[in-house]
Amino acid sequence: MNDPYGINNMPPGYPYSVGYPYYFQNYDRQLPPVQPLIFINSAGIAKELINDAYTITNHIQNNPQFSKQLMEYAQQGKKNDVLRMINSLPLKHRPEIVFTPGALLIKLFPGNPNDSSSALTITMLWKQAF
């Protein structure tokens, strides 16, 4: 019988018998020894970024006047004013902001611009996404 698509060669129970996602592991290649110092330091910086995220979100949640002014500046496209307000908070790391008329994204990076081991993005909406 002509089988141009190989349908007759599928394993029994296909597609349920094939585990997805399948990760190919090449056991023949030599991997360098694991040195977790960078990973451990990255986790420490991530914890600090999370603390800054908590500072931002806590201030937004507990200060309605701050929240209202932040939203108004964002909706008006006043990026410098939004950044000034975020920078007025006691943050240890540098924020970058992106906003739309319905959302604010705050990206936190380590204080050292040469350190790219961690980053954290907070997305907060004030308009229903869909």
ROLUM-673463 format. One line per field, with one value per residue: residue in one letter; x, y, z of N, C-alpha, C in turn. Coordinates in Angstrom, 3 decimals. Atoms other than C-alpha are relative to their C-alpha. Example, Ala and Ser with C-alpha at 12.3 -4.5 7.8 and 13.67 -1.06 7.14 Angstrom:
<nodes>
residu <- A; S
n_u <- 0.890; -0.820
n_v <- -1.190; -1.190
n_w <- 0.000; -0.060
ca_u <- 12.300; 13.670
ca_v <- -4.500; -1.060
ca_w <- 7.800; 7.140
c_u <- 0.900; -0.770
c_v <- 1.200; 1.090
c_w <- 0.000; 0.730
</nodes>
This chain:
<nodes>
residu <- M; N; D; P; Y; G; I; N; N; M; P; P; G; Y; P; Y; S; V; G; Y; P; Y; Y; F; Q; N; Y; D; R; Q; L; P; P; V; Q; P; L; I; F; I; N; S; A; G; I; A; K; E; L; I; N; D; A; Y; T; I; T; N; H; I; Q; N; N; P; Q; F; S; K; Q; L; M; E; Y; A; Q; Q; G; K; K; N; D; V; L; R; M; I; N; S; L; P; L; K; H; R; P; E; I; V; F; T; P; G; A; L; L; I; K; L; F; P; G; N; P; N; D; S; S; S; A; L; T; I; T; M; L; W; K; Q; A; F
n_u <- 0.836; -0.741; 0.126; -0.938; -0.202; -0.521; 1.034; -0.035; -1.199; 0.143; 0.058; 1.367; 0.532; -0.437; -1.097; -0.022; -1.113; -1.223; -0.054; -0.422; -1.075; -1.079; -1.303; -1.060; -1.168; -1.185; -0.793; -1.389; -0.774; -0.562; 0.432; -0.916; 0.531; 0.958; -0.502; 1.238; -0.191; 0.740; 1.420; 0.310; -0.010; 1.167; 1.157; -0.062; 0.414; 1.434; 0.704; -0.032; 0.931; 1.340; 0.237; 0.339; 1.339; 0.925; 0.053; 0.810; 1.398; 0.563; 0.264; 1.145; 1.197; 0.346; 0.006; 0.891; -0.380; -1.160; 0.508; 0.776; -0.916; -0.800; 0.857; 0.259; -1.210; -0.173; 1.017; -0.342; -1.258; -1.069; -0.937; -0.926; 0.708; 0.221; -1.299; -0.335; 0.798; -0.527; -1.318; 0.158; 0.114; -1.328; -0.386; -1.433; -0.374; 0.469; 1.204; 0.350; 1.459; 0.718; 1.414; 1.029; 1.113; 0.680; -0.887; -1.333; -1.004; -1.213; -1.081; -1.039; -1.307; -0.980; -0.533; -1.188; 0.415; -0.762; 0.501; 1.234; 0.316; 1.402; 0.911; 1.359; 0.992; 1.313; 1.027; 1.206; 1.041; 1.136; 1.047; 0.138; -0.813; 0.836
n_v <- -1.176; -1.241; -0.781; -1.103; -0.815; 0.817; 0.176; 1.378; 0.197; -0.706; 0.918; 0.263; -1.013; -1.329; -0.820; 0.006; 0.783; -0.786; -1.005; -1.333; -0.172; 0.976; -0.648; 0.906; -0.090; 0.580; 0.471; 0.162; -1.235; -0.321; -1.287; -0.508; 0.180; -1.012; -0.996; -0.761; -1.301; -1.038; 0.305; -0.347; -1.464; -0.452; 0.193; -1.048; -1.260; 0.123; -0.271; -1.443; -0.569; 0.293; -0.967; -1.261; 0.166; -0.101; -1.413; -0.704; 0.443; -0.369; -1.440; -0.203; 0.535; -0.691; -1.448; -0.271; -1.228; 0.383; 0.867; -0.818; -0.865; 0.875; 0.378; -1.171; -0.261; 1.073; -0.152; -1.187; 0.254; -0.754; 1.032; -0.552; -0.166; 1.341; 0.479; -0.803; 0.504; 1.308; -0.240; -0.649; 1.065; 0.455; 1.201; 0.282; 0.360; -0.963; 0.379; -0.509; 0.070; 0.020; -0.057; -0.219; -0.634; 0.927; 0.847; -0.474; 1.055; -0.483; 0.980; -0.279; 0.556; -0.267; -1.350; -0.041; 0.239; 1.103; 1.262; 0.400; 1.344; 0.092; -1.093; 0.301; -0.870; -0.046; -0.539; -0.361; -0.499; -0.725; 0.134; 1.416; 0.324; 0.506
n_w <- 0.000; 0.090; -1.236; 0.219; -1.204; -1.092; -1.017; -0.488; -0.814; -1.262; -1.132; -0.476; -0.900; 0.393; -0.514; -1.457; -0.505; 0.116; -1.061; 0.414; 0.958; -0.075; -0.024; 0.400; -0.866; 0.598; -1.129; 0.409; -0.079; -1.304; -0.516; -1.016; -1.359; -0.426; -0.937; -0.203; -0.631; 0.734; -0.200; -1.384; -0.065; 0.745; -0.885; -1.015; 0.627; 0.284; -1.255; -0.199; 0.971; -0.514; -1.075; 0.648; 0.572; -1.134; -0.380; 1.002; -0.024; -1.297; 0.028; 0.897; -0.638; -1.242; 0.169; 1.136; 0.713; 0.806; 1.074; 0.937; 0.737; 0.862; 1.123; 0.840; 0.778; 0.992; 1.039; 0.780; 0.688; -0.655; -0.481; -0.986; -1.265; -0.555; -0.488; -1.179; -1.129; -0.396; -0.598; -1.301; -0.996; -0.447; 0.740; 0.044; 1.365; 1.001; 0.740; 1.320; 0.093; 1.279; -0.338; 1.010; -0.708; -0.898; -0.796; -0.349; -0.149; -0.644; 0.100; -0.984; 0.335; -1.047; -0.020; 0.846; 1.393; 0.595; -0.552; 0.691; -0.472; -0.396; 0.323; -0.442; 0.631; -0.635; 0.882; -0.752; 0.898; -0.544; 1.024; 0.316; 1.176; 1.077
ca_u <- 0.000; 1.243; 1.927; 3.481; 3.117; 4.372; 1.057; 1.438; 4.816; 3.462; 3.891; 0.798; -1.383; 0.179; 0.035; -0.657; 2.263; 4.818; 5.844; 6.014; 8.093; 10.862; 14.329; 17.146; 20.024; 23.410; 25.152; 28.368; 29.318; 31.481; 30.019; 32.122; 31.857; 28.986; 30.064; 26.952; 28.531; 27.070; 23.686; 23.750; 24.717; 21.953; 19.430; 20.632; 20.226; 16.796; 15.742; 16.836; 14.876; 11.836; 12.227; 12.234; 9.157; 7.472; 8.370; 6.814; 3.660; 3.153; 3.403; 0.978; -1.473; -1.334; -1.084; -4.130; -2.885; 0.445; -1.393; -3.759; -0.947; 1.146; -1.769; -2.510; 1.099; 1.230; -2.040; -0.757; 2.502; 4.682; 7.463; 9.859; 7.225; 6.357; 10.047; 10.561; 7.726; 9.096; 12.599; 11.219; 10.741; 13.618; 14.809; 18.206; 18.128; 17.479; 14.008; 13.049; 9.436; 7.169; 3.523; 0.400; -2.877; -3.974; -0.874; 2.436; 5.460; 8.377; 11.596; 14.098; 17.780; 20.765; 22.273; 25.487; 24.802; 27.479; 25.630; 23.057; 22.618; 19.052; 16.096; 12.493; 9.449; 6.238; 3.131; 0.214; -3.024; -5.692; -7.701; -9.107; -6.785; -9.521
ca_v <- 0.000; 3.474; 5.484; 8.839; 10.446; 7.550; 7.220; 3.440; 3.874; 5.897; 4.333; 2.719; 5.267; 8.210; 11.158; 10.321; 7.932; 10.615; 12.732; 16.429; 18.388; 15.941; 17.118; 15.410; 14.636; 14.037; 11.900; 11.751; 15.394; 16.550; 19.350; 21.665; 21.231; 23.108; 26.320; 27.877; 31.104; 33.317; 31.602; 32.067; 35.748; 36.196; 34.791; 37.261; 40.194; 38.892; 38.975; 42.611; 43.404; 41.731; 43.959; 47.017; 45.665; 45.301; 48.908; 50.143; 48.056; 48.739; 52.502; 52.345; 50.252; 52.347; 55.864; 56.665; 60.192; 58.789; 56.141; 58.671; 61.047; 58.184; 57.007; 60.526; 61.102; 57.728; 58.299; 61.709; 60.171; 62.073; 59.508; 61.805; 62.556; 58.867; 58.002; 60.872; 59.539; 55.980; 57.290; 59.230; 55.893; 54.406; 51.934; 50.245; 49.391; 51.252; 51.180; 51.549; 52.228; 51.498; 52.423; 52.505; 54.290; 51.133; 49.664; 50.385; 48.128; 48.675; 46.838; 46.644; 46.075; 45.797; 49.115; 48.294; 48.722; 46.115; 43.468; 41.672; 38.617; 39.430; 41.559; 41.795; 43.162; 44.216; 44.727; 46.576; 47.234; 49.840; 48.966; 45.540; 43.861; 42.128
ca_w <- 0.000; -0.842; 2.369; 1.303; 4.776; 6.912; 8.708; 8.957; 10.684; 13.621; 17.092; 18.633; 20.379; 18.515; 19.258; 22.923; 23.211; 22.361; 25.344; 24.568; 24.912; 24.149; 25.067; 23.242; 25.554; 24.050; 26.650; 24.623; 25.018; 27.889; 29.963; 32.090; 35.853; 37.438; 39.149; 40.673; 41.985; 39.228; 39.606; 43.392; 43.044; 40.467; 42.950; 45.575; 43.194; 42.171; 45.837; 46.047; 42.878; 44.413; 47.472; 45.189; 43.408; 46.797; 47.658; 44.403; 44.571; 48.276; 47.702; 44.778; 46.774; 49.961; 48.523; 46.354; 45.534; 44.288; 42.239; 40.702; 39.736; 38.317; 36.161; 34.941; 33.907; 32.155; 30.311; 29.181; 27.956; 30.449; 30.779; 32.652; 35.291; 35.707; 36.051; 38.506; 40.681; 40.621; 41.373; 44.359; 46.116; 48.157; 45.510; 45.492; 41.798; 38.573; 37.066; 33.441; 32.554; 29.639; 29.672; 27.591; 28.314; 30.149; 31.776; 33.430; 33.057; 35.391; 34.618; 37.450; 36.757; 39.082; 40.123; 38.268; 34.519; 33.753; 35.772; 33.626; 35.816; 36.883; 35.886; 37.019; 35.200; 36.915; 34.800; 36.360; 34.504; 35.140; 32.076; 31.275; 28.780; 26.774
c_u <- 0.880; -0.264; 0.958; 0.299; 0.514; -1.000; 0.040; 1.219; -0.068; -0.041; -1.438; -0.441; 0.414; -1.205; 0.138; 1.163; 1.317; -0.042; 0.518; 0.109; 1.089; 1.315; 1.060; 1.185; 1.151; 0.938; 1.476; 0.820; 0.444; -0.442; 1.001; -0.582; -0.924; 0.659; -1.128; 0.175; -0.780; -1.503; -0.438; -0.031; -1.215; -1.261; -0.026; -0.433; -1.496; -0.817; -0.034; -0.962; -1.442; -0.342; -0.359; -1.401; -1.054; -0.157; -0.908; -1.470; -0.679; -0.358; -1.204; -1.291; -0.451; -0.030; -0.849; 0.371; 1.186; -0.464; -0.729; 0.921; 0.846; -0.795; -0.238; 1.215; 0.193; -1.004; 0.282; 1.326; 1.189; 0.985; 0.946; -0.659; -0.281; 1.305; 0.428; -0.760; 0.519; 1.350; -0.081; -0.120; 1.396; 0.403; 1.512; 0.490; -0.677; -1.227; 0.011; -1.503; -0.458; -1.469; -0.842; -1.127; -0.702; 0.897; 1.336; 0.897; 1.238; 1.009; 1.090; 1.266; 0.951; 0.558; 1.219; -0.415; 0.749; -0.468; -1.329; -0.466; -1.457; -0.759; -1.394; -0.939; -1.319; -0.953; -1.240; -0.979; -0.988; -1.139; -0.061; 0.684; -0.846; -1.345
c_v <- 1.238; 0.849; 1.197; 0.820; -0.798; -0.251; -1.407; -0.276; 0.723; -1.018; -0.216; 1.083; 1.422; 0.914; -0.063; -0.784; 0.767; 1.093; 1.320; 0.870; -1.034; 0.754; -1.037; 0.218; -0.731; -0.391; -0.148; 1.274; 0.258; 1.403; 0.497; -0.234; 1.162; 0.912; 0.987; 1.407; 1.120; -0.174; 0.409; 1.523; 0.587; -0.125; 1.066; 1.349; -0.037; 0.272; 1.497; 0.700; -0.218; 0.949; 1.376; -0.063; 0.104; 1.462; 0.775; -0.370; 0.372; 1.482; 0.309; -0.434; 0.867; 1.522; 0.357; 1.251; -0.265; -0.809; 0.801; 0.858; -0.811; -0.409; 1.174; 0.328; -1.055; 0.148; 1.202; -0.155; 0.737; -0.962; 0.543; 0.180; -1.347; -0.530; 0.768; -0.502; -1.345; 0.177; 0.702; -1.029; -0.484; -1.338; -0.155; -0.252; 0.928; -0.524; 0.566; -0.171; -0.017; 0.068; 0.215; 0.740; -0.936; -0.830; 0.689; -1.215; 0.635; -1.133; 0.426; -0.741; 0.268; 1.417; 0.171; -0.299; -1.140; -1.366; -0.341; -1.371; -0.181; 1.212; -0.441; 0.985; -0.140; 0.602; 0.259; 0.661; 0.866; 0.040; -1.478; -0.297; -0.468; -0.391
c_w <- 0.000; 1.256; -0.065; 1.261; 1.197; 1.103; 0.584; 0.884; 1.342; 1.146; 0.446; 0.993; -0.339; -0.155; 1.511; 0.581; -0.039; 1.056; -0.521; 1.222; 0.224; -0.073; -0.332; 0.921; -0.659; 1.131; -0.353; 0.177; 1.441; 0.410; 1.029; 1.392; 0.372; 1.024; 0.259; 0.563; -0.698; 0.222; 1.413; 0.169; -0.713; 0.855; 1.089; -0.549; -0.300; 1.264; 0.294; -0.960; 0.450; 1.144; -0.570; -0.610; 1.102; 0.429; -0.950; 0.133; 1.315; 0.019; -0.899; 0.682; 1.184; -0.099; -1.217; -0.790; -0.927; -1.212; -1.064; -0.857; -0.985; -1.239; -0.950; -0.863; -1.095; -1.137; -0.895; -0.742; 0.595; 0.669; 1.070; 1.363; 0.666; 0.593; 1.247; 1.225; 0.488; 0.685; 1.345; 1.125; 0.394; -0.646; 0.006; -1.425; -0.992; -0.733; -1.417; -0.124; -1.442; 0.396; -1.231; 0.715; 0.997; 0.887; 0.248; 0.172; 0.604; -0.055; 0.970; -0.385; 1.149; -0.122; -0.886; -1.442; -0.682; 0.481; -0.670; 0.476; 0.396; -0.500; 0.431; -0.663; 0.739; -1.024; 0.836; -0.961; 0.754; -1.004; -0.349; -1.324; -1.177; 0.500
</nodes>
